[in-house]
C-alpha cells in the first residue's frame, strides 16, 4: 500500500510539473504548442536515465517514487503523439519531422547520458 501511495504521489507531482512547463511554453510561444511537450520529454528522458543509474544497484522506495511515479507523471509521450498528429493534420511536415526526431533521438541520448553519468558514481 505504501508503494502505491509513493507512485501516486510522485505521479501527481510529475503531472503538475509537466502541466506547468507546458503552460509556460504555450504562453511564450503561442504558435509552437509542441515545444513544451518536447522540452518535458527531453528533460524526462534525462531524469529517468539519471534515476535509473542511481537506483539500479539498490532498489528503494525513493527510486520507485522518482522513476515510476514522478517520471511516469512527468513525461508525456501520449501528448507527444497528439501534437504530432496535429502537426501532420495542419500539413506542417517539417515541424513534425523536427519535433519527432529531436524528441526521440535527443531523449535516447539524454537517457543514456544520465544513466552513464550516474552509473559511474
N, C-alpha and C positions, 0 to 999 in steps of 0.2 A: 504494500500500500504506500509506503514511504517513497519507493522508486517512482510510482505513478504520479505522486504529488510533485516530485522533483522534475520529472519530464514535463508535466503540465505547467508548472511554474516557469521553467526555462522556455517553453514554447510561448507562453504568454508574454514574457519579457522580449523574446526574439521577435515576435509579431509586432509589438509596439515599436521596437527599433526599426523594423522593416517599414512599417507604415510611416514613421516619422521621416526617415530618409527619402522615401518615395514622394511624400508630400512636399518636402523641402525642394527636391529636384523639380517637381511639377510647378512649383511657384516661380522658380528661377528660369526654367526652360519650358515654357508652356507648350511649345510645339514639338518638344522632344520628350514625350512622356516615358519612353523606354529607357532613358538614361538612368533613372532612379532604380529600376529593376536590374539593369546591367551592373550598376555600381554595387548593389546589395549582393548580387550573385557572385561578383568577384571578391568582395570582402568576405562573404560567407565561405567561399572556397578556401581562401587563405586561413580563416579561423578554424574551419573543420579539419584541415590538414594539420594545423598547429596543435589543436586539441588532441587529435589522434596521436600525434607524435608524443605529446606529454602523457597521455593516459593509456597507451598501448601496453606498456610493461606492468602497470598496476591498475587494475580495474577499480574504479572508485565511484562513489556517488556523485562527486563533483564532475567527473568525466561524463556520466550519464546525464546530468543536468546540462552541461555545456554542449556535448555532441548531439545527443538525441533531442533534448529539449530546446535549448537556445538556438542552435544552428538549424534544427528542424523547423522551428517557428520563424527564423530569420530569413532563410533562403527562399527563393520564390520561383522555382522552376515552372510551376504551372502558370504563373503570371508571365514569365518569360515566353512561354508558348502562346499565350493570348496576345501579348504585344507583337510577337512575330506574325501571327495571323492578321492583326490589324494593319501592320506594315504591308503585308502582301496584298490584302484587300484594297489598300489605298495605292497600289502599284508603286510602292517605294522600295523597289528591289535592291538598290544599292545600300540603303539604310538597313534593310533586313539582312543582307549578306554581312555587312559590317557588324551589326548588332549580334548576330548569331555567332560569327567567327570569333569576335573578341570575347564574348561570354563563355563559349565552350572552351576554346584553346587557352584563353587567359585564365579561366577558372582552373583548368587542369594544371597549368604551370604554377599558379599560386598555391594550389592544394599541395602539389609536390614540394614546392619551396617551403611551405610551413611545416610539412611533415619532416622533410630533410633537416631543416634547421633545428627543430626541437628534438628529433631522434638522436642528434649528436651531443645533446646536453649530458 
